[in-house]
Each structure stands twice: as C-alpha cells, then as structure tokens.
Amino acid sequence: MAKEEKKQEAEGQEVGIVEHYYGKLGVAVIELSGTLKVGDKIKVKGATTNFEQKVESMQIEHDKVKEAESGQSIGLKVKDHVRQHDKVYRV
C-alpha cells in the first residue's frame, strides 16, 4: 500500500475543501468533492487545523438540506476556526 493511500485511510474519505470561513458566524463554505449528509462525522485538517465534529446541519444558498453532492458548495457551522484550503474528511 502506498504512503498516500495509508494517509487517506487514516484520515477518512476526503469529501471537500474549505473555500471560505466566516469567523463571526463560525461558518465554513465547503466545496464538496464527495457526498455529505447530516449526521455524518467529519474531520477538518490543515496546517494548523485538526478537529472532528458531527454534521448537525448544512445549507445551500441559505436553504437547509439533509444531503449534498460533489460539485456543490455548502455552508456548515463548525466548532473551531478553519482556514481556506483545509481539507474535510468523512470519518
């Protein structure tokens, strides 16, 4: 197994990348590269970011949704500060 595959396995399945963070709201805009559902557990990892949380709710264009697919951008309330280009994994 290649080193990259082992790292991917340890982190979980990559489902997106942070495009923007609204600090006052604690909301991240995430460009999805995979499917994400309310109730999924995610990990956000970057140069200085590393935490896990459950997806409590998410929005697309201010409308609540239960599931989003690859190619969509979602708004997600996060429990900690995230940065642009942080990766989001489903664990």
C-alpha positions as CSV (number, residue, x, y, z in Angstrom):
1,M,0.0,0.0,0.0
2,A,1.4,3.4,-1.0
3,K,2.1,6.0,1.7
4,E,-0.6,8.3,0.3
5,E,-3.2,5.5,0.5
6,K,-2.3,4.8,4.1
7,K,-2.6,8.5,5.0
8,Q,-6.0,8.7,3.2
9,E,-7.2,5.6,5.1
10,A,-6.1,7.2,8.4
11,E,-7.9,10.5,7.8
12,G,-11.0,9.0,6.3
13,Q,-12.6,9.8,2.9
14,E,-11.9,13.3,1.6
15,V,-15.2,15.0,0.8
16,G,-14.3,18.6,0.3
17,I,-12.1,21.6,0.8
18,V,-12.8,24.9,2.7
19,E,-13.3,27.8,0.3
20,H,-14.1,30.5,2.9
21,Y,-14.6,30.9,6.6
22,Y,-17.0,33.5,8.3
23,G,-15.4,34.0,11.7
24,K,-18.2,35.9,13.3
25,L,-20.7,33.2,12.3
26,G,-18.4,30.3,12.8
27,V,-19.5,29.0,9.3
28,A,-17.3,27.4,6.7
29,V,-18.1,27.3,3.0
30,I,-17.0,23.9,1.7
31,E,-16.7,22.9,-2.0
32,L,-17.6,19.2,-2.0
33,S,-15.8,16.5,-3.9
34,G,-18.0,13.8,-2.4
35,T,-21.4,13.2,-0.8
36,L,-22.1,14.6,2.7
37,K,-25.2,14.1,4.9
38,V,-26.5,15.5,8.1
39,G,-25.4,13.1,10.9
40,D,-22.0,12.3,9.2
41,K,-18.9,12.7,11.3
42,I,-16.2,14.8,9.7
43,K,-12.6,15.7,10.3
44,V,-11.2,19.1,9.2
45,K,-7.4,19.1,8.8
46,G,-5.0,21.7,7.6
47,A,-1.6,23.2,8.5
48,T,-2.9,24.4,11.9
49,T,-6.4,22.9,11.9
50,N,-7.3,19.4,13.2
51,F,-10.6,18.6,14.8
52,E,-13.6,16.3,14.4
53,Q,-17.3,17.1,14.6
54,K,-20.8,15.8,13.7
55,V,-22.6,17.5,10.8
56,E,-25.6,19.0,12.6
57,S,-27.0,21.0,9.7
58,M,-25.9,22.4,6.4
59,Q,-27.2,24.9,3.9
60,I,-27.0,25.6,0.2
61,E,-27.8,29.2,-0.8
62,H,-29.4,29.7,2.7
63,D,-31.7,26.7,2.4
64,K,-31.3,23.8,4.8
65,V,-30.5,20.5,3.2
66,K,-30.0,17.0,4.5
67,E,-27.6,15.9,1.9
68,A,-25.2,17.5,-0.7
69,E,-23.2,16.0,-3.5
70,S,-19.9,16.5,-5.3
71,G,-19.6,19.9,-7.0
72,Q,-21.9,21.7,-4.6
73,S,-20.9,24.4,-2.1
74,I,-22.4,24.2,1.3
75,G,-22.4,26.3,4.4
76,L,-21.5,24.4,7.5
77,K,-21.4,25.6,11.2
78,V,-18.1,24.5,12.6
79,K,-17.0,24.2,16.2
80,D,-13.5,25.7,15.6
81,H,-11.7,28.1,13.4
82,V,-10.9,26.8,9.9
83,R,-8.8,28.2,7.1
84,Q,-9.1,28.3,3.3
85,H,-7.8,25.1,1.7
86,D,-8.3,23.0,4.8
87,K,-9.4,19.5,3.8
88,V,-12.6,17.9,5.0
89,Y,-12.9,14.2,5.5
90,R,-15.8,11.9,6.4
91,V,-14.6,9.5,9.2
